[in-house]
Amino acid sequence: MHTMVTMEYTPKFMNQPNNQKDLTYILSCKKNNINNYWIGKTDTENNLLRRANYLEYLYWIAFGLILLVGYKYFSDGSFSAILTLSSTFQCFAFLLLTLKVNTQCTLSGISLKSQILYTIALISRLSSTLFFNGYLPVDRSGDWVYQAADIISLGLSLLLIFWGYTKYKYQYKYDQDQFMIWIPIIFGLILATIIHPDLNSYFPADFAWTFALYIETIAMLPQLVLMTKIGGEVETLTSHYIASLAVSKCLSFIFWLFSFRELAPEVGKNIAGWTVMLALGTQILLFADFLYAYIKSLRLGKLLTIPTNIV
């Protein structure tokens, strides 16, 4: 019995721990996993699934209550609040992922390259929305709620990256997360310089917002590629994380679809507007296969399974 536990829960590290602090983290994670193993032996699988589902329901109920409170006290209920709702869903997604990593003591199945891209995008967008109002919702939620959600998302993403290179670095699969993020970053810089709206009437701020949009367009790609490499069943909080991000992108698309004319210049064709819509549409397309599999898994009451051809 002891041999079975050791074989199943001994982490497979790419590098060995080089100091006592690293070893302490590893032993802590290992102990946590072994405890989970014995819990699984003394409880039925149905009870464990019931407990996991109960926590997931609590997360979504709490999020729904927060949305209701925010709508009542921090929004005018205008159409532009959809943009704030989009930012809030993104914040909830990063919160779910942080809870998953912290409670399960592992970064398995999580792409830090994706988190790095989201961090860059959030920093760039906040450098525009914190000081200019050209791309903000016009209702009360644009006064601070929209920006606050992005700030929290940024903090959570930075925390995940920090954990990936410190606390949980021996549980992170470096060899499977090899997406070359510098290529889309350079491409985004060039494209944002050439094509961008001018709602702020100030190039640095307009460039920052547009660059963030372009980076977000491919930010989920490293995560989807990693999941494809691993294949098989996806942990539930990870699937809810990606689904929440997908909802966020759909809400952003809806808002800018109806605000498309606002992106047009005073003279000439609305090239920037079409480019923004193309970027937002691409974001949704990247989530399409995942969303189909996610909805199917919810309907069947089973764990989400990722085929090797989803990307």
N, C-alpha and C positions, 0 to 999 in steps of 0.2 A: 504493500500500500504506500509506504513512504517513497519507494522508487517511482511509483506512478505520479505522485504529486510533484516530485522534483523534475521529472521529464516534461510534465505538462506546463509547469509554471516557471521554469528557469528561463529568464530572458535571453534572447539570442542577440548579443551585442556585436556591433561592428568593431568597437574598441573596448578595451578593458578599463575599468575605473582606475584613475590615477591618484586618488587621494581618499582620505577617510570620509569626507563629506559626500563624495559621489557614491561611495559604498553604502553609506547610511540611507541615501535616497533609494538605491536599488533594493536593499534589504527591506525597506519600508513597503515598497511596491510589491515585492515578492511575498511578504507576509500578508498583505492585503489580498493578493490573488489566492494564496493558500486558504485563507479564511473563507473566501468566496467558494472555493472548491468544496470545503467541508459543509458549508451551508447548502450547497447544491446536493450533497449526499444525504443530508438529513431533512430535506424539504422536497416537495414534489415540484416538477417542472411547471405545472399549471399555477401553483402558488407564486413561484418566482416571477412568472410572466404577469400575473395579476398585480403584483407589487410594482413592477416596472411600469405597467400601463397606468396604474394609479398615480404614480409620480408624474408621468407625462400629462395626464389629464389635469393635474394640479398646476403644472407649468402653463398650460394653455388657458385654463380658467383664470389664473392670476394675470396673465397677459391680457385677456379679454376685459377684465375688470379695470386694469390700468388704462386701456384704450377708452373705455366708457367714461372714466373720470377725466381723462385728458380731453375728450370731446366736449364734455359738459363745461369744464372750467378753464380750458386753455385754448379753445378753438371757437371760431364764429360759425363753424359748420359750412363754410363756403367750399366750392369745388377745389380750390387750391390746397385744402387740407389733405387731399390725397397724397400730395408730395411729402407732407409730414408723416402720414401713415406709412408711406414707403420707407422712409428713414427709420421709423419705429420698428417695422418688421425686420429690417436689417440689424438693428440693435438687438432685438430678441434672438435673432439667429446666432449672433456672436455670443450671447449669453448662454444659449443652449450648448454651444460647442465648449465654452469654458467650463460649464457644469459637468459635461461629459468627461473632459480631460481631468478635472480635479477629483471627481468622485471615483473614476475608474483607474486613475493613476497611470495613464498611458496616452501616447500620441499616435498609437497605431491607427492607420487609415486616414490620418490628417496630413494635409500638405502645408508645410510652412511656406513654401514658395507662393502658394495662393494667399496666405496671410500677409506676406510681405507686399504683394501687389495691392491688396486691399488697404494696407497701411499707407502706402504711397498715395493711393487714390483719395483716402480720407483726409490726409494731411493737405493735399493739393486743393481739395474742395473746400475744406475749412478755411484755408488761407484766403478764399474768395468770399464765402458766405458769412464769415465772422465780421467782415469789415465792409461788405457791399451787399446791397439788397436786390440786385438785378435778377437773381435766380431763386429768390426766396418765396415761399407762399405768402400771399397778400393778407391772409387772415392773421389772427393773434398767434397762432402756432408758429408763424414765421418770426416772431419776436425773439424767441429763445428755445422753444421746444425742439424745433427742427435741428438747430445746431447742437443742442444738448444731446440728442440721440446720436448724432455723428461723433461727438466727443466721447461718449460712452463706448460706442463701437470701436473707436480708435484705441481707447485704453484697453479694452478686452483683447483686441487683435495684437497689440504690443505685448500684453501679458502672455498670450499664447506663444508668441515668438520667443519671449524671454524664457519661458518654461522649456521650449524646444531646444534651446542651446545651454540650459543649465539644469534645472530640476529633473526633467524627463528626457534628457538627451540620449540616454541609453535605450529608451523605448521608441525613439523616432527612427524611421526607416529612411536614412539618407540615400541609400542606393536605389530606392524606388521613386524618389522625389527629385528627378533630375531635369525638370522643365527649365529651359533657358529663358529666364524672365527678362534678361537685358535686351533681347530682340524686340519684344513688344513695347518696352519702355522707350527705347530709342525711336521706334516708329511712332509711338504716341506723341513724343515730344515734337517731332517734325510735323506730324499731321495737325496737332493743336496749334502750332505756330502759323500754319498756312490757312486752315479752315477752323473758324470759331465764331460763335455768335458775339454780339457786342451789347448785351443787355446792361452791362456795367459801365459801358463807354470808357473803359480803361483797360488797355491791353493786358497787363499782368494779371488782373483779376479775371478777365474773360478767358485768358489762356489757362489759368489754373483750374477753373471750373471745367473747361473742355478737356484738358489733359486728364483730369480725374475720371471723366466719363469714358474716355478711350481706354484707360487702364482697367476700369471696372468691366469693360466689355470682355476682356480675356482673363480677368482675375480668377474666375472659377475654373478655367481650363486645367491648370495644374492639379486641382483637386479631382476633377473628373478623370483625368488621365491616370492619376494614382489609383483611384478606385477601380478603373478598368484593369490595370496591371494586377491588382490584388484579386479582383473578382469575388464572387460568392456573396454571402449575406452581409448586409450593412447594418451596423449597430443603430438602434432606433433614434437616439439623440442626434447622431450624425445625419441620418436621413431627414429628421425634422429641421436641422440646421440648414441643409441645402434647400429644402422645400420653402422655408421661411424667406431665404434669399430670393428664391424664384418668385414668390409673391411680391416681394419688394420691387423686383425688376418689372413685373407686370403692372404694378401701380404707377411706377415712374413712366412707363410707356403710355399708359392711359392719360396721364396728366399732360405730357408733352404732345401727345397726339391732338388733343383739343386746344393746346396752347401753341401749336405749330407756327401760326402767323406771327406770334410775338418774337420769334427767332429771326424773322426776315429783316434784312437791312432796309434803310430808307430808300435806297436806289439799287436796282439790280435783282437778280434771282435769289431765291432763298436757299442757296447752296448749303449754308451752315445748318439750316433747319433740316434739310434732307439728310445731311450727314449725321446729325444728332439722332434722328429717327432710325437711320440705318444701324447706328451703334446700339441703340436700345433694342431694336428688333433682333440683332445678332445675340445680345445677351439672353433674350427669351429663347431663341433657337437652341442655344447651348444647353439650356435646361430642359428642352422639350422631351428628349428620351428619358431623362431621369424622372420628370414629372409623370410621364405615362406609367413607368414602373412603380413609382411611389403611390399613385392613386390606385393602381392595381393591387398593390400589397395591402393597402388600407381596406379595400373592398373584400379581399380574401382573408383578411385578418392574419397575414403572415409577415415575416420579416422581408424587407426589401432585398431583392437579389439583383446584383449588377452583372449583366453579361459582358463578355470581353469585347463586344463590338458596339458598346454604347457611345463611344467617342470616335 
